């Protein structure tokens, strides 16, 4: 006869670490949500302000770093959900230790028999939920840790590629060199692994192929690329089937990377998701439109704007300040070309800066009510939020009361980046209405 108090205690096969799992997940899941949001906002502000090569490097690190945070957050959240389900099963088993009363089901005999045949004992369900929660907890942490050495390797390879390309006087080849370095670094490991899997059993233990392959695999294993470098993943994959385990690991990591990318994309789209089917698609240069991002008084606190803006929609003074933030991916080619021209023309630093300013100002067209701006720009910097760019102080005292419009036309794309076809390389203007 079974002990009547047995249902009031935890099952004997309960994972011994369940209390620590709950403590860690419960204490950190909310902090992980905040950290993921903070990193995403930081990436959305920083990445557009970087030049091509640094932007690529930062994007890769952001994807891996934020992917690890996203993976941990989702793993802890799923773990808490599974643990809550497990607690509920343990609780209901303690209240009704006899299980379901099939004779009280108000169904026909066929359905009653079907339910009885498919029923799993609560003790089995409790054990399954307990095991699933522990596996999710372990895999979440181990997969996040996998991304740490990947980030370190990517950083090292990219720095080597950047330094090598710079020394060769070809910084534009950094991405290509980085790809070649990555391929060459992992090619020997892939070759050794493939040969060992397909022909390893045919080699004699003292043969040179066996010794060479052993040395190669031992070297990469010491660098953290061996199957035993992550014990939790190895135990999991070898117990449920290596192919199935690797598929689950790949899906989890791919989901984390995709989630990181989607978070960044949504953070840039302030409109977000919603039912806006009947509303015109907001776009740059849209006529008769007012975009709150075009006015400093409407921007979010701490936001780093990447589009021209005015102080507010209403101008009350004699002058109107127009700021065009410097965005490397948009203005980088123009600024670099003007800098080179200025350095070739004059030697004095102040004179070079003035010449570069005039060149840049000529490359960015500003019109007020259809007429070109009467004055040129000045260098602009805002130390409160590390913002740099150009500023036009436009005289507006003689303008009539009512609506007026500023149009800022950015520089055209470099010739080597333009797409073929008529009109496809024409830059889209910014339209900023204001009122007097």
C-alpha positions in Angstrom: 0.0 0.0 0.0 1.4 3.4 -1.0 2.1 6.0 1.6 -0.7 8.6 1.8 1.8 11.4 2.5 3.8 10.6 -0.6 1.7 13.0 -2.7 2.4 15.9 -0.3 6.1 15.8 -1.0 8.2 16.4 -4.2 8.8 13.4 -6.4 12.0 11.6 -5.5 13.4 12.1 -9.0 13.0 15.9 -8.9 16.0 17.8 -10.2 18.1 18.8 -7.2 18.9 22.2 -8.6 15.3 23.3 -9.1 15.4 25.9 -6.2 18.6 27.5 -7.6 17.1 27.6 -11.1 14.1 29.4 -9.9 16.2 31.8 -7.9 18.5 32.7 -10.8 15.7 32.9 -13.4 13.3 34.9 -11.2 16.0 37.3 -10.0 17.5 38.1 -13.4 14.7 37.8 -16.1 13.4 41.3 -15.5 17.0 42.7 -15.5 17.7 40.8 -18.7 14.6 42.4 -20.4 15.9 45.9 -19.4 19.4 45.1 -20.5 18.2 43.8 -23.9 16.1 46.9 -24.4 19.0 49.2 -23.4 21.4 47.5 -25.8 18.9 47.6 -28.6 18.4 51.4 -28.1 22.1 51.9 -27.9 22.7 50.0 -31.2 19.9 51.9 -32.9 21.6 55.2 -32.0 25.2 54.2 -32.7 25.2 52.1 -35.8 23.8 54.7 -38.2 26.5 57.2 -37.0 29.5 54.9 -37.9 31.4 54.8 -41.2 31.2 51.7 -43.4 33.9 49.5 -41.9 33.3 50.3 -38.2 29.6 49.9 -38.8 30.0 46.4 -40.2 32.2 45.5 -37.3 29.8 47.0 -34.7 26.8 45.4 -36.4 28.4 41.9 -36.1 29.3 42.4 -32.4 25.8 43.9 -31.7 24.1 40.9 -33.4 26.1 38.4 -31.3 26.0 40.3 -28.1 22.4 41.2 -28.2 21.6 37.7 -29.5 23.2 36.3 -26.3 21.1 38.6 -24.1 18.0 37.7 -26.1 18.7 34.0 -25.8 19.2 34.3 -22.1 16.1 36.3 -21.6 13.9 34.0 -23.6 15.4 30.9 -21.9 14.8 32.3 -18.5 11.3 33.3 -19.4 10.5 29.9 -20.8 12.1 28.3 -17.8 9.9 30.2 -15.4 6.9 29.2 -17.5 7.8 25.5 -17.4 8.6 25.7 -13.7 5.2 27.3 -13.0 3.6 24.5 -15.0 5.6 22.0 -12.9 4.5 23.6 -9.7 0.9 23.5 -10.8 1.2 19.8 -11.6 2.8 19.1 -8.2 0.0 21.1 -6.5 -2.9 19.4 -8.2 -1.3 16.0 -7.6 -1.2 16.8 -3.9 -4.9 17.9 -3.8 -6.1 14.9 -5.9 -3.5 12.2 -5.4 -5.9 9.5 -6.9 -5.8 11.2 -10.2 -8.9 11.7 -12.5 -12.2 10.0 -11.9 -12.9 8.5 -15.3 -16.2 7.2 -14.2 -17.5 10.8 -13.7 -16.7 11.9 -17.2 -20.0 12.8 -18.9 -19.1 11.3 -22.2 -19.9 8.1 -24.1 -18.0 4.8 -23.5 -15.9 5.2 -26.6 -14.6 8.6 -25.7 -14.1 7.6 -22.1 -12.0 4.6 -23.1 -10.0 6.8 -25.5 -9.3 9.3 -22.7 -8.3 6.5 -20.3 -5.9 4.9 -22.9 -4.2 8.2 -23.6 -3.9 9.4 -20.0 -0.4 9.8 -18.6 0.0 9.6 -14.9 0.6 12.9 -13.1 3.9 11.6 -11.8 5.1 11.1 -15.3 3.9 14.6 -16.4 5.6 16.1 -13.3 8.9 14.5 -14.1 8.7 15.5 -17.8 8.0 19.1 -16.9 10.8 19.1 -14.3 13.3 17.7 -16.8 12.2 20.1 -19.6 12.6 23.1 -17.3 16.1 22.1 -16.4 17.2 21.4 -20.0 15.9 24.8 -21.1 17.8 26.5 -18.3 21.0 24.7 -19.1 20.8 25.1 -22.8 19.9 28.8 -22.5 23.1 29.5 -20.5 25.3 27.2 -22.6 24.2 28.6 -25.9 24.7 32.2 -24.7 28.2 31.3 -23.6 28.9 29.9 -27.1 28.4 33.4 -28.6 31.1 34.9 -26.3 34.1 33.1 -28.0 32.5 33.7 -31.4 32.4 37.5 -30.6 36.1 37.4 -29.5 37.2 35.6 -32.7 35.2 38.0 -34.9 36.8 41.0 -33.0 40.3 39.6 -33.5 39.9 38.7 -37.1 38.3 42.1 -37.9 41.0 44.0 -36.2 43.7 42.1 -38.1 41.8 42.7 -41.4 41.4 46.4 -40.6 45.1 46.9 -39.7 46.3 44.9 -42.7 44.1 46.8 -45.1 45.1 50.1 -43.6 48.8 49.3 -43.9 48.3 48.3 -47.5 46.5 51.6 -48.2 43.3 49.8 -49.1 40.9 50.3 -46.2 37.9 49.6 -48.4 39.1 45.9 -48.6 38.6 45.3 -44.9 35.4 43.3 -45.3 37.0 41.1 -48.1 40.1 40.5 -46.0 38.0 39.7 -43.0 36.0 37.1 -45.0 39.2 35.5 -46.3 40.8 35.3 -42.9 37.7 33.7 -41.4 37.6 31.1 -44.2 41.3 30.3 -44.0 41.1 30.0 -40.2 38.3 27.5 -40.2 39.1 25.6 -43.4 41.8 23.3 -41.8 39.4 22.4 -39.0 36.6 21.6 -41.5 39.0 19.5 -43.6 40.3 17.5 -40.6 36.8 16.9 -39.2 35.5 15.7 -42.6 38.5 13.4 -43.2 38.3 12.0 -39.7 34.6 11.2 -40.1 34.9 9.6 -43.6 38.3 7.9 -43.6 39.5 8.0 -40.0 38.8 4.3 -39.4 41.0 3.3 -42.3 44.1 5.0 -41.1 46.7 3.1 -39.0 47.2 4.7 -35.7 50.9 5.5 -36.4 50.4 6.7 -39.9 51.2 10.3 -40.9 47.6 11.1 -41.9 46.4 9.9 -38.5 49.0 11.9 -36.7 48.4 15.0 -38.8 44.7 14.9 -38.3 45.1 14.3 -34.6 47.4 17.3 -34.2 45.1 19.5 -36.2 42.0 18.5 -34.2 43.9 18.8 -30.9 45.0 22.3 -31.7 41.5 23.5 -32.5 40.1 21.7 -29.5 42.5 23.7 -27.3 41.2 26.8 -28.9 37.7 25.9 -27.8 36.3 24.4 -31.0 36.1 20.8 -29.8 32.8 19.0 -29.2 33.6 18.9 -25.4 34.1 22.7 -25.2 30.5 23.0 -24.1 29.7 20.1 -21.9 26.0 20.9 -21.5 25.3 20.9 -25.2 27.4 17.7 -25.7 25.4 15.8 -23.0 22.1 17.1 -24.4 22.9 16.3 -28.1 24.4 12.9 -27.5 21.4 11.8 -25.3 18.6 12.8 -27.7 20.5 12.2 -30.9 23.3 14.4 -32.2 21.6 15.4 -35.4 18.4 16.3 -33.6 20.3 18.1 -30.8 22.3 20.1 -33.3 19.1 21.1 -35.1 17.6 22.3 -31.9 20.8 24.2 -31.0 20.9 25.8 -34.5 17.2 26.8 -34.4 17.7 28.4 -30.9 20.8 30.4 -31.9 19.3 31.4 -35.3 16.1 32.6 -33.4 18.2 34.6 -31.0 20.1 36.3 -33.9 16.9 36.9 -35.8 15.3 38.4 -32.7 18.2 40.7 -32.1 18.0 42.0 -35.7 14.2 42.4 -35.5 14.5 44.3 -32.3 17.0 46.7 -33.9 14.7 47.2 -36.9 11.6 47.9 -34.8 13.5 50.3 -32.6 14.3 52.4 -35.7 10.7 52.3 -36.8 9.1 54.5 -34.2 5.6 54.0 -35.7 5.9 50.3 -34.8 3.3 47.7 -35.4 -0.4 48.5 -35.6 -3.5 48.7 -37.8 -2.5 51.6 -40.1 -3.9 50.2 -43.4 -5.9 53.4 -44.2 -3.0 55.8 -43.2 -0.6 56.8 -46.0 2.8 55.2 -45.6 5.1 57.8 -44.0 8.1 58.5 -46.1 10.9 61.0 -46.5 9.9 63.9 -48.7 6.2 63.3 -48.3 4.3 66.5 -49.1 1.9 68.1 -46.6 3.3 66.1 -43.8 4.7 66.9 -40.3 7.2 64.5 -38.8 7.8 65.0 -35.1 11.3 63.8 -35.5 12.0 67.0 -37.5 11.7 69.1 -34.3 13.9 69.0 -31.3 11.0 69.8 -29.0 9.2 66.6 -30.1 12.2 64.2 -30.1 12.5 61.6 -27.4 14.9 62.4 -24.5 18.4 61.3 -25.3 17.6 60.5 -28.9 20.3 61.1 -31.4 18.6 62.3 -34.6 19.9 61.3 -38.0 17.7 63.7 -40.0 17.6 67.5 -40.3 15.5 69.2 -37.6 14.3 72.6 -36.3 13.9 73.6 -32.6 10.1 73.5 -32.9 7.2 73.7 -35.5 6.7 77.4 -34.6 9.3 80.0 -35.2 9.0 83.1 -33.0 12.3 84.9 -33.4 14.2 86.6 -36.2 16.3 83.6 -37.0 15.5 79.9 -37.5 18.1 77.2 -36.6 18.3 74.3 -39.0 20.5 71.5 -37.9 21.7 68.7 -40.3 23.3 65.9 -38.2 26.4 64.3 -39.7 25.5 60.7 -40.6 28.6 58.9 -41.9 26.7 56.4 -44.1 24.9 59.4 -45.8 27.5 62.2 -45.7 30.7 60.3 -45.3 31.7 60.4 -49.0 31.0 64.1 -49.3 32.9 65.1 -46.1 35.9 62.9 -47.1 36.1 64.3 -50.6 35.9 67.9 -49.4 38.5 67.2 -46.7 40.9 65.8 -49.4 40.3 68.8 -51.6 40.9 71.2 -48.7 44.1 69.4 -47.6 45.4 69.6 -51.2 44.6 73.3 -51.5 45.8 74.9 -48.3 48.1 74.1 -45.4 46.6 76.2 -42.6 44.3 74.1 -40.4 41.7 76.9 -40.0 41.7 77.6 -43.7 41.3 73.9 -44.5 38.3 73.7 -42.1 36.7 76.7 -43.8 37.3 75.4 -47.2 35.9 72.0 -46.3 32.8 73.7 -44.8 32.1 75.6 -48.0 32.5 72.4 -50.0 30.2 70.4 -47.8 27.7 73.3 -47.7 27.6 73.3 -51.5 26.9 69.6 -51.5 23.8 69.9 -49.3 21.0 71.9 -50.8 18.7 73.9 -48.5 15.7 75.9 -49.8 13.2 78.0 -48.0 9.8 78.2 -49.7 11.5 77.1 -52.9 14.3 79.7 -52.7 18.0 78.7 -52.0 19.2 79.6 -48.5 20.8 83.1 -48.5 23.6 82.0 -46.1 25.9 79.0 -45.8 26.2 76.6 -42.9 28.5 76.6 -39.9 30.0 73.7 -38.0 27.6 72.5 -35.3 28.1 70.4 -32.1 25.9 69.6 -29.2 27.9 68.2 -26.2 24.8 67.2 -24.4 24.2 64.3 -26.6 27.4 64.1 -28.7 25.8 65.4 -31.8 27.7 66.9 -34.7 26.7 68.3 -38.0 26.0 71.5 -39.9 23.8 74.4 -38.8 22.1 77.1 -40.9 20.9 80.2 -39.0 18.2 81.3 -41.4 16.8 84.9 -41.3 13.0 84.6 -41.1 11.9 88.0 -39.7 10.5 89.2 -43.0 8.4 86.0 -43.7 4.7 86.4 -43.6 2.6 84.7 -41.0 1.5 81.2 -41.8 3.0 78.0 -43.1 6.5 77.8 -44.6 8.6 74.9 -45.7 12.2 74.0 -45.6 13.6 71.4 -48.0 16.9 69.8 -47.4 18.4 67.8 -50.3 21.2 65.4 -49.2 24.2 64.8 -51.4 23.8 62.3 -54.2 25.2 58.8 -53.7 28.8 58.2 -54.9 29.0 57.2 -58.6 30.3 53.7 -57.8 27.3 53.0 -55.5 24.5 54.2 -57.8 22.1 51.8 -59.3 21.5 51.7 -63.0 18.4 53.2 -64.4 17.1 56.8 -64.9 16.3 58.6 -61.7 17.1 55.7 -59.4 20.1 57.5 -57.8 18.2 60.7 -57.1 18.3 61.4 -53.3 15.0 61.9 -51.5 14.6 65.4 -49.8 13.5 66.1 -46.3 10.5 68.5 -46.1 10.2 70.3 -42.8 7.2 72.7 -42.5 7.1 75.4 -39.8 4.8 78.3 -38.9 5.4 81.9 -38.1 
